[in-house]
Structures are given as structure tokens and as C-alpha cells.
Amino acid sequence: MTETPTSDPEIDFNPFDPAYRADPYPYYRRLRENAPVFRTPLGHWLLSRHADCAAVLRDPRFGHGSPQLLDGNTFRRPVNGRARPFILLDPPEHTRLRSLVNKAFTPRTVARLAGRVRELCDGMLDDLVGAGEVDFIDRFAYRLPVTVISEMLGVPEADRDAVRDLSSLVARGVDPDFQHSPEAIAERDAAFARFDEYFGGLLAERRRAPGDDLLSALAAVQEQGERLTEPELLTTCILLYVAGHETTMDLLGNGLLALLRNPGELRRLAADPGISGTAVEELLRFDPPTQMSRRTALEDAEVGGQAVAKGEQVVILRGAANRDPDAFPEPDRLDLTRGSTKHLAFDGGIHFCLGAPLARLEGSIAFAALARRAPNSELATGDLRYRDNLIIRGLAELPVRLNP
Ligand code: HEM
């Protein structure tokens, strides 16, 4: 089943239209200009102004709610007694679980990874620069973050291909159930079960023989008597693993595509690698990997002058908010030195991305290395295909020539 929110030509917002997948931004503009707080026939409120989205993310009257309040999003209904990941929990459970992970996932741990990230980028570029047409997603955008998060967590290299398929099934699982066939839902639930089994085995090994990795640290947090049940620990491992690379892969893919379509900006970065930090923020703003998130009104509230009743759902259109001219002058122009961090690519409230420092580190090192070593790179096709996800926006392949 697909939801066609409107046939009004002034608005014409249909996220299931293939043209939307290729370029959602004209759709967002029409929505923002004509119906910035828009109610779909299924009763979701779509928010496309930056101010409204940012306000909801900070407002404790909006959250995820109890399972009873929710409709068909798999992450939100318990699957075989699994715990909900803390990305979908409200305080106080969210606060408790997030702070336990924070103990193991410190900024210092992340900063220590810079040398390794550089080494990985250089090694891949040694093979790819000047090698003719290559698929940047498979050969770089996927490999960098999956290697980094696997090494951080302690997932052995030999297992990585096997967990790759599980991971993409789980990543699709963030889309609402109505987008999937019953077979796809069964396949995804089976992937969760196999993932649980996999991480359960690894954690048991780390308890016997702790290593210098995040899984050992999380197991230790649990053993120090903190309140962390086994199902919560398993769900947290999967959250970190999947969130730790699926979205960063799309930062690298969507970001390189934006640079190739704006070659002047690519050469600007090549000439001044010092701007790589602001470049990453701008690339995240321009085409964010996570396009939307949903929140439930936990009590009667109001958004952008519109009353929203308890139990109703609002959808934060991050991609639309990031192109709102009231927040970003000339929003459709890519400007690597724009220097604004108020984009919503990493969220903006209590669920602000826990992995943002890692994603920023990987992004700034990767784009600086790409610009330095391959400033004359070009797209090898005009025919791009996006993965069939609603919430996460990323290319299935990105054929390029990385020219020195
Ligand atoms: C460019 C890459 C990334 C983007 C765009 C991104 C985006 C986001 C967004 C938008 C949220 C909030 C979702 C919501 O509230 O609905 C989030 C939360 C989260 N992200 Fe990321 N993320 C990225 C990389 C990472 C990495 C590398 C990790 C590392 C493990 C990570 C771990 C998490 C976790 C654990 C949460 C849940 C935080 C909470 O609920 O308190 N993310 N991310």
C-alpha cells in the first residue's frame, strides 16, 4: 500500500513518486510554501519549516509514546519480546540507556580514531584514484564507516559480509510497515533475530575474554551492576552497528554527488582542506542521509499555529527544514563555507545523534582526502539509482571516475 498525501497540484507531495526519490527538494518547497503544517489523509502532520521542526524536536510534549499509542512501525512494536532501541524511547528509559552508552562512547575514544580513518581513506584511494570507472558506494562510502564501527565494536573482519545483509534489512526496517509486504516484514524480523543471536555470541566471548572494544566496555557496564538487561544490550549493539554506518555511508555518497555536481566547490576544498569541517556541515544540510523522523504528541499541543491532539503523529521533514530560506539564505546553493550548524541532519533535541562526532570525523577526513587526491573527479553516469528507503536517503550505486 502507498499513501498519496495529496492530489492538490499546488502541493503535490508524494514521497512514493520515483521523481521524489531522485530529487525531493522541489516537493518540499511546494509543501513549505503552500501548506507548511500539512495533514495527510492518514492523519500525519507533515512539518516542512525549520522553526516548526526544531521546536517539536525540543518540546517534551512530543516523543515516541507507549506501544499502545503507536501504529505500524516495526521498530515501535515489540518483535519477539525484543527491547525497543533507545532512539525510540522517551525519558526516563531513554536517558538511562543513552547515558550508559555515553560512558563507553566518549569524545576521546572518537578522537583517537583519526589516524586510523586517515589510513583507511588513503588505502582505498590508492586503489581507486585514476583507476577508471568505480562504484564509490561499494568501494569507499560503505567500506570506510563499516570498517570503523566494526573495529570500534569489535566485530571480526571475517563476519562483516554476513552482517552486511542483516544490516541493510534492519535499516529498511525504520520505514513504516505499510511500505512493506508481509514477506519483507518477516524477512526483516528474521534479520533482527539473527543479529541478536550474533551479538549474543560475541558478547559472551567478550565476557570471557574482554578486549579493547566497545562491546567489552558495554558488557562491563552491565556487569558493574548498572540496570541494563540482556535484550536492551543486544538492541543497543544493533543500533550502534547499523546507525554507525548506514547513514555515514550516505553522507559520503550524497556528499560526493553534491560535490561532483558543483565542481567549483570540490576544487575549493582541494585548495583549502582547512574548510573540511564546515564542508561536512554543509553537505549534511544540503542532502541529509536521514530525511524524516516521526514524533507522537504525548499530550495536546500546538505546532506552527495548528492544534495537534494527544496521540497524533508529526513528521519532521529534515530535508525540507534544511532548505528553508528563513533559516538558510539561498538554501539551494551549496556553499562549503556557509558555516551553519543549525541544520537538522543530526536532529536537534534529546535524541541528537550520539555518533555525530564520529560521523563528522569520518566525513571531514574523507572529503578532504578525496578533494586533495582527486580534484578532477567526475560522474560516470547521469542515471542514478537510489535505494528503496523512505526515511534514509542514499544511492544504490555511484559510478564515478576519481581523477587526480
Ligand atoms: C552522517 C551520519 C549520521 C547521521 C546523518 C545521523 C543522524 C541521526 C539522527 C537524525 C538521529 C536522531 C533520530 C531521531 O531522533 O529520530 C540520530 C540518532 C542516533 N545516532 Fe546517528 N547519524 C549518523 C551517524 C551515526 C554514527 C556514526 C553513530 C555511531 C554509532 C550514530 C548513532 C546514533 C545513535 C545511537 C542515535 C540515537 C540517539 C538517541 O536516541 O539519543 N549515528 N542519528
Residues whose N, C-alpha, C, O or C-beta is under 5 A from the ligand:
A	BS01	HEM	F86 I87 R98 L240 A243 G244 T247 T248 L251 P289 T290 S293 L344 A345 F346 D347 I350 H351 F352 C353 L354 G355 A356 L358 A359
